[in-house]
């Protein structure tokens, strides 16, 4: 049985409706905070802005590397693969820089202009670019960590998945750790719900692009995080992904952040005092 196969379309739409976890006013406030804190981070820590990482023309930013071969977090934004950008996604850079960690924030072509297969390819190309150009970027290519929120959590998990690295000239362990936040890991219910309107996933896409079905063969520690106030589908997916990671024998932390929702939970990365940031810094420190 595929993930959530027993649910009706109506149940899937309800359980995977992230916007229902907040009011319209609160959602607008949170998105404004993404941009406000990201702009502040860019003013203070931007080092390489708008670097084209692939012939597709999409770009990435590097903040806080300092030319010192620092470990790096690649942070991938959410938006159900069809919204937001890297300009909303730099907000954790000051916190990470204070701990000697660089931040890399890539854009990807949004759906429906790009398929999810192409979006995933772009994020893998971004990782390959960072790994292959680490010296110029001031990054230690042996300490790159994939982090993402919501749809970005799915894409971060795709970077840690097995079976794609050879085609990009990467070692299987190109990612030293992964931290998906409020992510999606099996696309079967997504292909039966409202996101299918802009994703148009085929059965082959679901099989190939579901990280839950491609747990890596090389040890990779993971923090699987989510907010306390999530849609039920997101909660089930995070639990299943953490269980699969742990069953594979890898160091795994399943972290639920209290009093946060699907959208504001990542803003906890602005401070090093919260559980989410402490878990990320621990993941980096243990590598």
Backbone as CSV, one residue per row, in Angstrom:
resi,resn,N_x,N_y,N_z,CA_x,CA_y,CA_z,C_x,C_y,C_z
1,UNK,0.853,-1.191,0.000,0.000,0.000,0.000,0.889,1.241,0.000
2,UNK,0.604,2.200,-0.881,1.374,3.431,-0.921,0.932,4.358,0.210
3,UNK,1.685,5.406,0.435,1.472,6.273,1.583,0.095,6.931,1.523
4,UNK,-0.671,6.830,2.632,-2.002,7.438,2.768,-2.993,6.968,1.701
5,UNK,-2.784,5.768,1.179,-3.656,5.263,0.111,-5.094,5.092,0.576
6,UNK,-5.268,4.879,1.882,-6.612,4.630,2.404,-7.446,5.900,2.523
7,UNK,-6.832,7.061,2.354,-7.550,8.320,2.535,-8.316,8.721,1.279
8,UNK,-9.444,9.392,1.482,-10.185,9.954,0.365,-9.495,11.230,-0.127
9,UNK,-9.879,11.697,-1.307,-9.340,12.945,-1.832,-9.622,14.089,-0.857
10,UNK,-10.802,14.115,-0.278,-11.158,15.182,0.647,-10.255,15.165,1.883
11,UNK,-9.969,13.953,2.392,-9.087,13.854,3.558,-7.664,14.282,3.216
12,UNK,-7.189,13.889,2.051,-5.846,14.289,1.625,-5.749,15.808,1.527
13,UNK,-6.740,16.424,0.888,-6.699,17.871,0.751,-6.709,18.570,2.107
14,UNK,-7.461,18.028,3.052,-7.489,18.622,4.389,-6.166,18.405,5.119
15,UNK,-5.621,17.203,5.036,-4.416,16.865,5.802,-3.150,17.507,5.245
16,UNK,-3.160,17.876,3.962,-1.987,18.495,3.346,-2.215,19.967,3.001
17,UNK,-3.162,20.579,3.676,-3.442,21.996,3.478,-2.676,22.799,4.525
18,UNK,-1.442,23.167,4.196,-0.608,23.896,5.158,-1.188,25.263,5.482
19,UNK,-1.799,25.918,4.510,-2.325,27.261,4.740,-3.426,27.267,5.794
20,UNK,-4.079,26.142,5.988,-5.157,26.092,6.975,-4.641,26.163,8.407
21,UNK,-3.318,26.070,8.589,-2.762,26.106,9.946,-2.619,27.527,10.471
22,UNK,-2.808,28.547,9.616,-2.677,29.950,10.039,-3.753,30.799,9.367
23,UNK,-4.024,31.939,9.942,-4.941,32.889,9.317,-4.250,33.579,8.152
24,UNK,-5.029,34.190,7.272,-4.457,34.932,6.155,-3.564,36.070,6.655
25,UNK,-4.005,36.747,7.705,-3.213,37.851,8.247,-1.884,37.363,8.791
26,UNK,-1.925,36.270,9.548,-0.690,35.739,10.121,0.232,35.216,9.030
27,UNK,-0.317,34.590,8.008,0.504,34.123,6.890,1.232,35.291,6.231
28,UNK,0.528,36.359,5.966,1.156,37.523,5.330,2.260,38.096,6.217
29,UNK,2.030,38.116,7.519,3.051,38.617,8.452,4.301,37.758,8.407
30,UNK,4.128,36.456,8.368,5.274,35.543,8.368,6.080,35.697,7.083
31,UNK,5.401,35.747,5.939,6.115,35.903,4.671,6.861,37.235,4.647
32,UNK,6.262,38.276,5.195,6.952,39.565,5.287,8.187,39.456,6.169
33,UNK,8.098,38.675,7.241,9.270,38.461,8.104,10.366,37.705,7.360
34,UNK,9.993,36.708,6.566,10.996,36.021,5.753,11.827,37.051,4.971
35,UNK,11.130,37.952,4.285,11.812,38.905,3.419,12.583,39.947,4.230
36,UNK,11.997,40.422,5.308,12.650,41.457,6.112,13.944,40.938,6.721
37,UNK,13.883,39.762,7.352,15.090,39.210,7.970,16.103,38.763,6.920
38,UNK,15.617,38.329,5.767,16.524,37.929,4.687,17.256,39.137,4.118
39,UNK,16.553,40.256,3.974,17.200,41.464,3.486,18.269,41.948,4.462
40,UNK,17.979,41.862,5.753,18.966,42.248,6.756,20.192,41.344,6.677
41,UNK,19.965,40.058,6.516,21.086,39.112,6.407,21.933,39.408,5.180
42,UNK,21.274,39.740,4.069,22.009,40.027,2.841,22.883,41.266,2.997
43,UNK,22.369,42.281,3.678,23.140,43.504,3.878,24.406,43.248,4.687
44,UNK,24.336,42.314,5.602,25.453,42.077,6.516,26.415,40.995,6.040
45,UNK,25.926,39.967,5.347,26.736,38.770,5.139,26.827,38.292,3.695
46,UNK,26.219,39.020,2.745,26.272,38.558,1.354,27.704,38.600,0.832
47,UNK,28.142,37.507,0.214,29.476,37.432,-0.374,29.437,37.117,-1.867
48,UNK,28.612,36.187,-2.274,28.444,35.850,-3.691,26.952,35.870,-3.983
49,UNK,26.514,36.851,-4.741,25.086,37.007,-4.996,24.768,36.699,-6.448
50,UNK,23.733,35.906,-6.650,23.248,35.642,-7.996,24.185,34.818,-8.853
51,UNK,24.877,33.851,-8.244,25.786,32.986,-8.988,24.965,31.989,-9.808
52,UNK,25.167,31.971,-11.116,24.466,31.003,-11.972,25.105,29.631,-11.780
53,UNK,24.325,28.662,-11.330,24.883,27.362,-10.984,24.642,26.280,-12.033
54,UNK,23.872,26.597,-13.079,23.475,25.560,-14.037,23.024,26.245,-15.326
55,UNK,23.147,25.583,-16.464,22.664,26.178,-17.712,21.191,26.568,-17.708
56,UNK,20.409,26.043,-16.777,19.014,26.471,-16.682,18.904,27.961,-16.376
57,UNK,19.977,28.561,-15.868,19.992,29.989,-15.587,19.624,30.370,-14.169
58,UNK,19.199,29.415,-13.358,18.854,29.739,-11.975,20.122,30.066,-11.174
59,UNK,19.922,30.785,-10.064,21.037,31.370,-9.336,21.020,30.971,-7.859
60,UNK,22.161,31.169,-7.219,22.277,30.958,-5.780,23.079,32.090,-5.155
61,UNK,22.896,32.263,-3.857,23.647,33.226,-3.066,24.488,32.489,-2.032
62,UNK,25.632,33.054,-1.694,26.487,32.533,-0.631,26.688,33.643,0.392
63,UNK,26.399,33.345,1.637,26.519,34.316,2.724,27.377,33.735,3.842
64,UNK,28.228,34.567,4.409,28.935,34.208,5.633,30.031,33.187,5.492
65,UNK,30.548,32.961,4.284,31.620,31.978,4.136,32.963,32.535,4.602
66,UNK,33.199,33.809,4.345,34.418,34.437,4.823,35.686,33.952,4.160
67,UNK,35.558,33.193,3.050,36.738,32.702,2.362,37.586,31.758,3.172
68,UNK,36.977,31.077,4.135,37.761,30.300,5.092,37.489,28.801,5.049
69,UNK,36.848,28.315,4.012,36.581,26.882,3.950,35.666,26.405,5.062
70,UNK,34.586,27.134,5.266,33.665,26.813,6.358,32.670,25.721,5.946
71,UNK,32.137,25.001,6.931,30.975,24.153,6.609,29.841,25.025,6.101
72,UNK,28.947,24.432,5.337,27.881,25.211,4.697,26.543,24.504,4.827
73,UNK,25.516,25.305,5.028,24.131,24.857,4.959,23.550,25.320,3.635
74,UNK,23.072,24.388,2.828,22.264,24.724,1.652,20.813,24.733,2.109
75,UNK,20.205,25.922,2.099,18.813,26.040,2.542,17.909,26.198,1.326
76,UNK,16.904,25.315,1.229,15.997,25.290,0.081,14.606,25.728,0.540
77,UNK,14.076,26.746,-0.113,12.802,27.317,0.315,11.628,26.423,-0.049
78,UNK,10.536,26.660,0.668,9.291,25.955,0.397,8.391,26.757,-0.516
79,UNK,7.075,26.556,-0.348,6.086,27.198,-1.214,5.358,26.221,-2.101
80,UNK,5.302,24.952,-1.676,4.649,23.875,-2.437,5.193,23.808,-3.865
81,UNK,6.478,24.100,-4.023,7.209,24.059,-5.299,6.752,25.126,-6.307
82,UNK,5.882,26.057,-5.875,5.344,27.025,-6.851,5.395,28.472,-6.355
83,UNK,6.052,28.722,-5.208,6.079,30.073,-4.655,7.383,30.308,-3.908
84,UNK,7.629,31.575,-3.575,8.792,32.050,-2.825,10.071,31.968,-3.662
85,UNK,11.187,32.385,-3.048,12.449,32.477,-3.768,13.593,32.553,-2.775
86,UNK,14.805,32.640,-3.315,15.963,32.749,-2.433,15.965,34.073,-1.660
87,UNK,15.298,35.091,-2.197,15.270,36.377,-1.498,14.437,36.325,-0.220
88,UNK,13.641,35.272,-0.050,12.884,35.059,1.188,13.621,34.121,2.155
89,UNK,14.808,33.679,1.807,15.337,32.467,2.444,16.752,32.600,2.978
90,UNK,17.195,33.828,3.255,18.557,34.055,3.752,18.592,34.321,5.257
91,UNK,17.449,34.245,5.911,17.301,34.791,7.259,18.150,34.088,8.313
92,UNK,18.558,32.856,8.077,19.362,32.134,9.065,20.853,32.438,8.957
93,UNK,21.276,33.194,7.943,22.701,33.409,7.699,23.427,34.082,8.861
94,UNK,22.868,35.109,9.514,23.604,35.702,10.646,23.845,34.720,11.783
95,UNK,22.837,33.931,12.126,23.013,32.950,13.183,24.090,31.943,12.823
96,UNK,24.053,31.437,11.600,25.038,30.449,11.188,26.437,31.057,11.103
97,UNK,26.536,32.265,10.574,27.848,32.911,10.461,28.484,33.100,11.829
98,UNK,27.673,33.399,12.827,28.204,33.565,14.179,28.821,32.284,14.716
99,UNK,28.439,31.160,14.129,28.985,29.867,14.532,29.938,29.298,13.483
100,UNK,30.412,30.149,12.581,31.408,29.727,11.599,30.871,28.862,10.485
101,UNK,29.604,29.057,10.119,28.950,28.239,9.098,28.430,29.153,7.987
102,UNK,28.715,28.802,6.746,28.217,29.547,5.591,26.790,29.122,5.253
103,UNK,26.093,29.997,4.549,24.734,29.721,4.076,24.700,29.842,2.558
104,UNK,24.148,28.837,1.898,23.953,28.849,0.450,22.450,28.748,0.199
105,UNK,21.929,29.697,-0.593,20.484,29.739,-0.831,20.236,29.725,-2.334
106,UNK,19.750,28.615,-2.888,19.481,28.546,-4.329,18.028,28.857,-4.674
107,UNK,17.839,29.391,-5.859,16.520,29.452,-6.479,16.306,28.209,-7.333
108,UNK,15.041,27.917,-7.607,14.698,26.918,-8.610,13.505,27.426,-9.403
109,UNK,13.355,26.942,-10.613,12.226,27.331,-11.452,10.942,26.794,-10.831
110,UNK,9.976,27.660,-10.632,8.768,27.269,-9.929,7.813,26.508,-10.844
111,UNK,7.081,25.569,-10.241,5.993,24.904,-10.950,4.851,25.905,-11.164
112,UNK,4.113,25.772,-12.257,4.159,24.723,-13.282,5.116,24.996,-14.436
113,UNK,5.901,26.081,-14.345,6.852,26.350,-15.428,7.907,25.258,-15.526
114,UNK,8.199,24.590,-14.409,9.108,23.438,-14.400,8.411,22.264,-13.742
115,UNK,8.718,21.064,-14.208,8.213,19.860,-13.566,8.967,19.635,-12.262
116,UNK,8.407,18.779,-11.408,9.111,18.463,-10.167,10.400,17.701,-10.445
117,UNK,10.418,16.898,-11.502,11.661,16.219,-11.885,12.738,17.246,-12.234
118,UNK,12.375,18.301,-12.939,13.339,19.342,-13.294,13.751,20.157,-12.066
119,UNK,12.811,20.466,-11.200,13.153,21.187,-9.973,14.148,20.381,-9.140
120,UNK,13.897,19.096,-9.010,14.816,18.233,-8.261,16.176,18.206,-8.935
121,UNK,16.185,18.097,-10.255,17.472,18.112,-10.969,18.220,19.415,-10.713
122,UNK,17.505,20.523,-10.718,18.159,21.802,-10.472,18.797,21.851,-9.091
123,UNK,18.127,21.355,-8.082,18.707,21.383,-6.737,19.922,20.463,-6.637
124,UNK,19.890,19.356,-7.344,21.062,18.486,-7.369,22.210,19.147,-8.134
125,UNK,21.873,19.891,-9.179,22.896,20.650,-9.901,23.487,21.739,-9.015
126,UNK,22.654,22.365,-8.180,23.149,23.390,-7.263,24.130,22.783,-6.265
127,UNK,23.788,21.636,-5.712,24.715,20.957,-4.800,26.011,20.607,-5.517
128,UNK,25.913,20.086,-6.737,27.115,19.731,-7.496,27.982,20.958,-7.737
129,UNK,27.350,22.080,-8.064,28.105,23.308,-8.298,28.852,23.725,-7.034
130,UNK,28.161,23.712,-5.903,28.795,24.112,-4.641,29.932,23.166,-4.293
131,UNK,29.716,21.883,-4.460,30.744,20.892,-4.127,31.967,21.066,-5.038
132,UNK,31.714,21.271,-6.315,32.822,21.356,-7.275,33.540,22.703,-7.235
133,UNK,32.888,23.743,-6.706,33.480,25.083,-6.642,33.664,25.540,-5.197
134,UNK,33.793,24.583,-4.310,33.823,24.908,-2.888,34.974,25.847,-2.531
135,UNK,36.147,25.638,-3.119,37.288,26.483,-2.790,37.032,27.936,-3.105
136,UNK,36.509,28.204,-4.307,36.200,29.571,-4.706,35.116,30.188,-3.830
137,UNK,34.161,29.372,-3.393,33.051,29.862,-2.593,33.398,29.997,-1.111
138,UNK,34.561,29.486,-0.690,34.952,29.549,0.712,34.279,28.500,1.574
139,UNK,33.993,27.362,0.972,33.216,26.297,1.641,34.043,25.019,1.718
140,UNK,33.870,24.288,2.806,34.454,22.959,2.958,33.499,21.951,2.315
141,UNK,33.900,21.396,1.184,32.963,20.527,0.459,32.696,19.219,1.179
142,UNK,33.481,18.898,2.174,33.233,17.685,2.952,32.290,17.927,4.118
143,UNK,31.767,19.164,4.223,30.832,19.478,5.314,29.708,20.358,4.762
144,UNK,28.939,19.778,3.865,27.783,20.453,3.293,26.519,19.782,3.827
145,UNK,25.584,20.594,4.310,24.375,20.086,4.954,23.151,20.608,4.204
146,UNK,22.215,19.725,3.934,21.006,20.074,3.187,19.863,20.324,4.167
147,UNK,19.306,21.524,4.101,18.206,21.935,4.972,17.131,22.552,4.095
148,UNK,15.875,22.303,4.416,14.806,22.903,3.632,13.499,22.855,4.376
149,UNK,12.584,23.713,3.976,11.288,23.834,4.624,10.174,23.434,3.668
150,UNK,9.273,22.565,4.123,8.084,22.164,3.371,8.486,21.528,2.037
151,UNK,8.139,22.121,0.902,8.624,21.590,-0.375,10.142,21.564,-0.406
152,UNK,10.781,22.548,0.246,12.229,22.534,0.356,12.741,21.399,1.215
153,UNK,11.929,20.958,2.186,12.295,19.770,2.959,12.327,18.535,2.086
154,UNK,11.348,18.438,1.179,11.368,17.349,0.199,12.636,17.411,-0.633
155,UNK,12.993,18.608,-1.120,14.149,18.737,-1.997,15.460,18.492,-1.244
156,UNK,15.533,18.925,0.013,16.715,18.616,0.821,16.866,17.112,0.984
157,UNK,15.760,16.426,1.229,15.807,14.971,1.352,16.207,14.323,0.030
158,UNK,15.810,14.919,-1.098,16.236,14.403,-2.402,17.751,14.518,-2.579
159,UNK,18.383,15.521,-1.962,19.835,15.639,-2.043,20.532,14.539,-1.246
160,UNK,19.884,14.072,-0.195,20.462,13.003,0.613,20.097,11.612,0.107
161,UNK,19.162,11.527,-0.848,18.712,10.228,-1.356,19.833,9.527,-2.120
162,UNK,19.660,8.241,-2.307,20.675,7.462,-3.019,20.375,7.422,-4.516
163,UNK,21.411,7.121,-5.283,21.208,6.693,-6.651,21.331,7.741,-7.736
164,UNK,21.609,9.000,-7.425,21.647,10.042,-8.454,23.025,10.686,-8.590
165,UNK,23.904,10.466,-7.627,25.132,11.257,-7.508,26.097,11.043,-8.674
166,UNK,26.223,9.830,-9.175,27.193,9.560,-10.247,26.958,10.453,-11.456
167,UNK,25.718,10.689,-11.795,25.400,11.485,-12.976,25.838,12.934,-12.837
168,UNK,26.088,13.378,-11.603,26.520,14.749,-11.354,27.976,14.827,-10.918
169,UNK,28.691,13.718,-11.002,30.098,13.716,-10.627,30.340,13.888,-9.149
170,UNK,29.421,13.402,-8.334,29.515,13.557,-6.884,29.710,12.216,-6.198
171,UNK,30.353,12.223,-5.030,30.361,11.010,-4.218,28.995,10.792,-3.593
172,UNK,28.707,9.571,-3.213,27.401,9.293,-2.618,27.182,10.094,-1.347
173,UNK,28.269,10.372,-0.626,28.172,11.113,0.633,28.445,12.598,0.439
174,UNK,27.976,13.177,-0.669,28.196,14.603,-0.915,27.518,15.468,0.138
175,UNK,26.448,14.971,0.733,25.760,15.661,1.821,26.188,15.004,3.134
176,UNK,26.660,15.835,4.077,27.143,15.306,5.362,26.040,15.157,6.393
177,UNK,24.893,15.745,6.145,23.760,15.649,7.049,22.569,16.328,6.415
178,UNK,21.377,15.988,6.878,20.160,16.523,6.272,19.181,16.910,7.374
179,UNK,18.509,18.056,7.164,17.510,18.522,8.119,16.285,19.036,7.377
180,UNK,15.376,18.157,7.001,14.113,18.610,6.425,13.187,19.104,7.529
181,UNK,12.542,20.236,7.274,11.629,20.857,8.232,10.245,20.885,7.598
182,UNK,9.286,20.216,8.247,7.910,20.166,7.728,7.880,19.644,6.293
183,UNK,8.663,18.607,6.029,8.852,18.133,4.671,7.818,17.129,4.197
184,UNK,7.947,16.776,2.934,7.130,15.751,2.283,8.081,14.721,1.686
185,UNK,7.811,13.445,1.933,8.794,12.411,1.621,8.251,11.273,0.769
186,UNK,6.956,11.155,0.668,6.331,10.232,-0.272,5.257,11.010,-1.010
187,UNK,5.363,11.053,-2.327,4.510,11.923,-3.126,3.186,11.278,-3.541
188,UNK,2.961,10.035,-3.131,1.727,9.368,-3.550,0.476,10.161,-3.171
189,UNK,0.346,10.629,-1.940,-0.864,11.404,-1.640,-0.876,12.774,-2.324
190,UNK,0.299,13.346,-2.571,0.359,14.635,-3.253,-0.197,14.508,-4.669
191,UNK,0.068,13.370,-5.302,-0.438,13.134,-6.653,-1.942,12.896,-6.676
192,UNK,-2.534,12.701,-5.503,-3.984,12.513,-5.423,-4.700,13.730,-4.851
193,UNK,-3.949,14.775,-4.505,-4.533,15.942,-3.874,-4.403,17.193,-4.722
194,UNK,-4.697,18.344,-4.103,-4.746,19.599,-4.856,-3.403,20.017,-5.452
195,UNK,-2.225,19.663,-4.888,-0.982,20.056,-5.559,-0.788,19.424,-6.941
196,UNK,-1.536,18.351,-7.195,-1.434,17.729,-8.517,-1.880,18.690,-9.619
197,UNK,-2.667,19.699,-9.257,-3.124,20.670,-10.253,-1.945,21.379,-10.909
198,UNK,-0.877,21.641,-10.153,0.284,22.315,-10.736,1.507,21.428,-10.890
199,UNK,1.476,20.212,-10.314,2.622,19.314,-10.430,2.479,18.286,-11.548
200,UNK,1.271,17.780,-11.754,1.014,16.790,-12.813,2.003,15.617,-12.705
201,UNK,2.062,15.025,-11.525,2.986,13.919,-11.277,2.492,12.639,-11.935
202,UNK,3.400,11.944,-12.594,3.109,10.617,-13.133,3.455,9.573,-12.069
203,UNK,2.984,8.325,-12.237,3.414,7.266,-11.309,4.933,7.109,-11.272
204,UNK,5.574,7.318,-12.402,7.048,7.231,-12.451,7.680,8.363,-11.641
205,UNK,7.103,9.549,-11.695,7.587,10.662,-10.878,7.469,10.338,-9.397
206,UNK,6.330,9.812,-9.001,6.116,9.476,-7.591,7.170,8.494,-7.117
207,UNK,7.447,7.472,-7.922,8.443,6.463,-7.539,9.846,7.049,-7.475
208,UNK,10.192,7.887,-8.451,11.566,8.389,-8.542,11.851,9.530,-7.588
209,UNK,10.840,10.319,-7.253,11.055,11.575,-6.533,10.564,11.539,-5.096
210,UNK,10.281,10.367,-4.562,9.857,10.220,-3.164,11.050,9.803,-2.323
211,UNK,11.639,10.694,-1.537,12.847,10.332,-0.769,12.641,9.181,0.197
212,UNK,11.424,8.982,0.677,11.162,7.873,1.583,11.486,6.530,0.932
213,UNK,11.451,6.477,-0.388,11.726,5.235,-1.121,13.190,5.119,-1.546
214,UNK,14.021,6.101,-1.154,15.424,6.116,-1.595,16.350,6.524,-0.450
215,UNK,16.183,5.865,0.686,17.054,6.132,1.836,18.486,5.797,1.435
216,UNK,19.462,6.654,1.760,20.838,6.428,1.276,21.473,5.180,1.852
217,UNK,22.497,4.722,1.157,23.231,3.539,1.605,24.442,3.906,2.455
218,UNK,24.930,5.145,2.322,26.025,5.619,3.157,25.456,6.362,4.359
219,UNK,26.084,6.184,5.522,25.598,6.802,6.741,25.512,8.312,6.586
220,UNK,24.358,8.856,6.935,24.117,10.297,6.857,23.194,10.657,8.021
221,UNK,23.656,11.438,8.991,22.783,11.804,10.112,21.657,12.716,9.664
222,UNK,20.538,12.640,10.354,19.360,13.421,9.982,18.676,13.986,11.212
223,UNK,18.183,15.208,11.070,17.215,15.783,11.996,15.937,16.005,11.199
224,UNK,14.880,15.319,11.566,13.591,15.446,10.890,12.714,16.298,11.791
225,UNK,12.487,17.542,11.388,11.830,18.518,12.251,10.490,18.953,11.669
226,UNK,9.609,19.381,12.537,8.327,19.928,12.125,7.755,20.747,13.262
227,UNK,6.737,21.542,12.955,6.059,22.355,13.949,5.001,21.528,14.672
228,UNK,4.657,21.966,15.851,3.579,21.311,16.582,2.256,21.450,15.839
229,UNK,2.049,22.607,15.223,0.784,22.883,14.542,0.962,22.701,13.037
230,UNK,0.907,21.470,12.615,1.056,21.083,11.207,-0.212,20.397,10.731
231,UNK,-0.391,20.371,9.423,-1.399,19.492,8.870,-1.057,18.041,9.196
232,UNK,-2.093,17.218,9.366,-1.874,15.835,9.793,-1.017,15.056,8.805
233,UNK,-1.132,15.351,7.511,-0.331,14.644,6.515,1.147,14.927,6.666
234,UNK,1.498,16.171,6.942,2.902,16.522,7.143,3.459,15.804,8.370
235,UNK,2.668,15.714,9.433,3.111,15.029,10.637,3.350,13.542,10.372
236,UNK,2.425,12.903,9.650,2.612,11.481,9.337,3.859,11.272,8.482
237,UNK,4.072,12.133,7.517,5.228,11.961,6.627,6.542,12.124,7.391
238,UNK,6.618,13.115,8.277,7.848,13.295,9.051,8.119,12.098,9.946
239,UNK,7.087,11.570,10.559,7.273,10.398,11.407,7.763,9.204,10.586
240,UNK,7.177,8.996,9.424,7.572,7.867,8.580,9.012,8.018,8.102
241,UNK,9.397,9.235,7.741,10.760,9.460,7.260,11.769,9.266,8.383
242,UNK,11.480,9.796,9.547,12.378,9.591,10.682,12.494,8.109,11.027
243,UNK,11.392,7.393,10.994,11.416,5.952,11.287,12.268,5.203,10.264
244,UNK,12.128,5.555,8.987,12.904,4.877,7.942,14.393,5.162,8.102
245,UNK,14.722,6.377,8.429,16.129,6.767,8.626,16.723,5.991,9.804
246,UNK,15.958,5.958,10.902,16.421,5.254,12.094,16.545,3.752,11.836
247,UNK,15.591,3.185,11.099,15.634,1.760,10.774,16.862,1.411,9.955
248,UNK,17.340,2.362,9.136,18.552,2.140,8.345,19.809,2.177,9.188
249,UNK,19.658,2.566,10.447,20.796,2.558,11.357,21.553,3.862,11.447
250,UNK,20.947,4.956,10.934,21.636,6.238,10.913,21.234,7.075,12.122
251,UNK,22.138,7.926,12.603,21.768,8.836,13.696,20.590,9.707,13.272
252,UNK,19.515,9.672,14.034,18.280,10.342,13.642,17.653,11.018,14.848
253,UNK,17.239,12.265,14.661,16.467,12.980,15.676,15.154,13.417,15.052
254,UNK,14.056,13.087,15.725,12.732,13.529,15.281,12.290,14.628,16.236
255,UNK,12.184,15.844,15.717,12.051,17.023,16.562,10.755,17.745,16.250
256,UNK,9.918,17.928,17.263,8.673,18.682,17.128,8.822,19.983,17.900
257,UNK,8.674,21.110,17.215,8.866,22.417,17.828,7.525,22.928,18.351
258,UNK,7.402,23.102,19.668,6.105,23.522,20.228,5.749,24.959,19.855
259,UNK,4.438,25.196,19.796,3.898,26.547,19.606,4.338,27.193,18.298
260,UNK,4.608,26.383,17.292,4.968,26.904,15.978,4.052,26.268,14.946
261,UNK,3.906,26.948,13.805,3.106,26.418,12.702,4.000,26.105,11.511
262,UNK,3.398,25.632,10.451,4.125,25.188,9.267,5.008,26.283,8.687
263,UNK,4.636,27.529,8.871,5.341,28.635,8.221,6.321,29.362,9.136
264,UNK,5.971,29.574,10.399,6.867,30.354,11.256,7.952,29.522,11.915
265,UNK,7.869,28.203,11.832,8.851,27.370,12.519,10.271,27.661,12.037
266,UNK,10.462,27.905,10.738,11.825,28.108,10.238,12.431,29.421,10.718
267,UNK,11.602,30.381,11.130,12.145,31.635,11.640,12.877,31.439,12.958
268,UNK,12.676,30.296,13.602,13.475,29.975,14.789,14.959,29.868,14.453
269,UNK,15.303,29.691,13.178,16.709,29.626,12.778,17.392,30.993,12.827
270,UNK,16.640,32.043,13.114,17.255,33.369,13.255,18.030,33.495,14.566
271,UNK,17.713,32.680,15.535,18.358,32.723,16.843,18.987,31.383,17.149
272,UNK,20.103,31.400,17.884,20.747,30.136,18.257,20.263,29.613,19.606
273,UNK,19.179,30.176,20.119,18.686,29.778,21.434,17.560,28.751,21.386
274,UNK,16.984,28.520,20.213,15.857,27.611,20.118,16.259,26.194,19.777
275,UNK,15.315,25.273,19.956,15.596,23.859,19.740,15.963,23.561,18.294
276,UNK,15.345,24.274,17.340,15.609,23.993,15.931,17.053,24.348,15.577
277,UNK,17.496,25.549,15.977,18.870,25.952,15.687,19.877,25.089,16.427
278,UNK,19.589,24.761,17.658,20.503,23.925,18.428,20.654,22.547,17.772
279,UNK,19.541,22.027,17.243,19.619,20.735,16.554,20.457,20.840,15.279
280,UNK,20.301,21.937,14.537,21.079,22.121,13.319,22.559,22.291,13.645
281,UNK,22.873,23.107,14.624,24.266,23.298,15.017,24.867,21.989,15.541
282,UNK,24.057,21.211,16.233,24.532,19.906,16.677,24.815,18.966,15.537
283,UNK,23.945,18.997,14.527,24.142,18.172,13.339,25.458,18.538,12.667
284,UNK,25.731,19.817,12.552,26.972,20.269,11.925,28.180,19.919,12.783
285,UNK,28.043,20.095,14.072,29.157,19.836,14.972,29.528,18.381,15.083
286,UNK,28.577,17.494,14.823,28.839,16.061,14.935,29.453,15.483,13.684
287,UNK,29.474,16.258,12.592,29.921,15.706,11.303,31.428,15.489,11.281
